[in-house]
């Protein structure tokens, strides 16, 4: 029974905190989402280029050494 009371109290406190939350506007969510997508594309492109360079370098090293 104590667990049930504690769970109820927890949920009441969670609900009280959620009422204090200020949710972002649709435009703000869109803007931050676009920033994340662009950042991910830039990072992925950079890592792809680095991978290509390192791959070619390793192929050249093993071709010469082999």
C-alpha positions as CSV (number, residue, x, y, z in Angstrom):
1,X,0.0,0.0,0.0
2,X,2.9,2.3,0.7
3,X,4.2,1.8,-2.8
4,X,0.9,2.8,-4.3
5,X,0.8,6.0,-2.2
6,X,4.4,6.9,-3.2
7,X,3.6,6.2,-6.8
8,X,0.6,8.5,-6.6
9,X,2.6,11.2,-5.0
10,X,5.3,10.9,-7.6
11,X,2.7,11.2,-10.4
12,X,1.2,14.3,-8.8
13,X,4.6,15.9,-8.6
14,X,5.4,15.0,-12.2
15,X,2.1,16.6,-13.3
16,X,2.8,19.7,-11.3
17,X,6.3,20.0,-12.9
18,X,4.8,19.5,-16.4
19,X,2.4,22.4,-15.8
20,X,5.4,24.6,-15.2
21,X,7.0,23.6,-18.5
22,X,7.1,26.1,-21.3
23,X,6.8,24.2,-24.6
24,X,8.5,25.6,-27.7
25,X,6.5,27.1,-30.6
26,X,6.2,25.1,-33.8
27,X,8.6,27.5,-35.6
28,X,11.2,27.1,-32.9
29,X,11.0,23.3,-33.1
30,X,11.3,23.5,-36.9
31,X,14.3,25.8,-36.7
32,X,16.2,23.7,-34.2
33,X,15.4,20.5,-36.1
34,X,16.8,22.0,-39.3
35,X,20.0,23.0,-37.4
36,X,20.4,19.4,-36.2
37,X,19.8,17.9,-39.7
38,X,22.3,20.3,-41.3
39,X,24.9,19.6,-38.6
40,X,24.4,15.8,-39.0
41,X,24.8,16.1,-42.8
42,X,28.0,18.2,-42.4
43,X,29.5,15.9,-39.9
44,X,28.6,12.8,-41.9
45,X,30.1,14.4,-45.1
46,X,33.3,15.3,-43.2
47,X,33.6,11.7,-41.9
48,X,32.9,10.3,-45.3
49,X,35.7,12.3,-46.9
50,X,38.1,11.4,-44.0
51,X,37.2,7.7,-44.5
52,X,37.9,7.9,-48.2
53,X,41.2,9.6,-47.7
54,X,42.3,7.1,-45.1
55,X,41.1,4.2,-47.2
56,X,43.1,5.3,-50.2
57,X,46.1,5.9,-48.0
58,X,45.9,2.4,-46.5
59,X,45.4,0.9,-50.0
60,X,48.5,2.7,-51.2
61,X,50.6,1.6,-48.2
62,X,49.6,-2.0,-48.5
63,X,50.1,-2.0,-52.3
64,X,53.6,-0.7,-52.0
65,X,54.5,-2.8,-48.9
66,X,52.9,-6.0,-50.2
